[in-house]
């Protein structure tokens, strides 16, 4: 098994805890995203191939939930290299060559969001998930600090 850094372990724990209330999507739901966006990046409109690493399901709101209406199809460049945690609408303005292209892509994204509004109270509970994650990460940092001190003492 490859070595995992403390940062990677924290990210795994964060994703695992969030998934209890806010799980990733089923294959059927992911297919709905692909079909709605016609296998194209929602931001730059480049063609994507399902199963390739270049294709991502991006969070429109970086700190938002995994609900389907907060996810769009995006290429690796737009999602991983350029947009990151920026506001999707501001990013879209930069990615579109004309006002007409911007308006068309914005309308498509907004239609997707409106078609996939949350039905439960998940959004209210996500702040509690973040509180629990912070508590676990704090305990993990304390444990790592204790173990580093123990390691230094035994050198």
C-alpha positions in Angstrom: 0.0 0.0 0.0 1.4 3.4 -0.9 2.3 5.7 1.9 -0.4 8.2 2.8 0.4 11.7 4.1 -1.4 13.2 7.0 -3.0 15.7 4.7 -4.3 12.9 2.4 -5.6 11.1 5.4 -7.5 14.2 6.6 -9.0 14.6 3.1 -10.1 11.0 3.2 -11.7 11.5 6.6 -13.5 14.7 5.5 -14.9 13.0 2.4 -16.0 9.9 4.4 -17.8 12.0 7.1 -19.5 14.2 4.5 -20.7 11.1 2.6 -22.7 10.0 5.6 -25.3 12.8 4.9 -24.2 13.9 1.5 -23.1 10.9 -0.6 -21.7 10.8 -4.1 -24.0 10.2 -6.9 -25.1 6.9 -8.4 -24.1 5.9 -11.9 -27.6 6.7 -13.1 -27.4 10.3 -11.6 -23.9 10.8 -13.2 -25.4 9.7 -16.5 -28.1 12.4 -16.2 -25.4 15.1 -15.8 -23.5 13.7 -18.9 -26.7 13.7 -21.0 -27.9 17.1 -19.9 -24.6 18.7 -20.8 -24.3 16.7 -24.0 -20.8 15.3 -22.9 -19.4 18.9 -23.0 -17.8 21.0 -20.3 -20.4 23.4 -18.9 -17.8 26.2 -18.8 -15.7 26.0 -22.0 -18.0 23.6 -24.0 -15.1 21.2 -25.0 -16.1 17.7 -25.8 -15.5 15.1 -23.0 -15.3 11.3 -23.1 -16.9 9.4 -20.3 -14.3 7.4 -18.3 -11.4 9.6 -19.1 -9.6 11.5 -16.4 -10.2 14.8 -18.2 -14.0 14.7 -17.3 -15.1 15.8 -13.8 -18.3 16.5 -12.0 -17.6 19.9 -10.6 -19.3 21.6 -7.6 -20.8 24.9 -8.8 -20.6 26.2 -5.2 -17.2 25.0 -4.0 -18.4 24.7 -0.4 -21.8 23.4 -1.3 -23.3 20.0 -1.1 -23.0 17.0 -3.5 -26.7 17.4 -4.4 -27.2 17.0 -8.2 -28.1 20.6 -8.8 -24.7 21.7 -7.4 -22.8 19.5 -9.9 -22.0 20.2 -13.5 -19.9 18.4 -16.1 -16.5 20.1 -16.4 -13.1 19.4 -18.0 -10.0 19.0 -15.9 -8.6 22.3 -17.0 -11.7 24.3 -16.0 -12.4 22.4 -12.8 -8.9 21.5 -11.5 -6.7 24.2 -13.0 -8.7 27.3 -13.4 -12.0 27.6 -11.5 -11.0 25.8 -8.3 -13.1 27.5 -5.5 -14.1 30.6 -7.5 -17.7 31.7 -8.1 -19.0 29.8 -11.1 -20.8 32.7 -12.8 -17.7 34.9 -12.7 -15.6 32.1 -14.0 -18.0 31.4 -16.8 -17.7 35.1 -17.9 -14.0 34.6 -18.3 -14.4 31.3 -20.2 -16.9 32.4 -22.9 -15.7 34.2 -26.0 -18.9 36.1 -26.6 -21.9 37.4 -24.7 -24.2 35.1 -26.6 -22.1 32.1 -25.6 -22.1 33.3 -22.0 -25.9 33.7 -22.0 -26.4 30.3 -23.5 -24.1 28.4 -21.1 -25.5 30.4 -18.1 -29.1 29.5 -19.0 -28.2 25.9 -19.4 -26.5 25.7 -16.0 -29.3 27.6 -14.3 -31.9 25.3 -15.9 -29.9 22.3 -14.5 -29.8 23.8 -11.0 -33.6 24.6 -11.1 -34.4 21.1 -12.3 -32.4 19.5 -9.4 -33.4 21.5 -6.4 -33.0 19.8 -3.0 -36.1 18.2 -1.6 -34.9 17.6 2.0 -33.2 19.5 4.7 -29.7 18.5 3.8 -28.5 22.0 3.4 -29.4 22.8 7.1 -27.4 19.9 8.4 -24.2 20.4 6.4 -23.0 23.0 8.8 -23.1 20.4 11.6 -21.1 18.0 9.4 -18.4 20.7 9.1 -18.4 21.1 12.9 -17.9 17.3 13.4 -15.2 17.3 10.7 -13.3 20.1 12.5 -13.6 18.2 15.8 -12.1 15.1 14.2 -9.3 17.0 12.4 -8.4 18.8 15.6 -8.2 15.4 17.4 -6.1 14.0 14.5 -3.7 17.0 14.7 -3.3 16.5 18.4 -2.6 12.8 18.0 0.0 13.5 15.3 1.7 16.1 17.5 1.8 13.6 20.4 3.3 10.9 18.2 5.9 13.3 16.7 6.9 14.3 20.3 7.2 10.6 21.2 9.3 10.0 18.1 11.7 12.9 19.0 12.0 11.5 22.5 13.1 8.1 21.3 15.9 9.4 19.0 
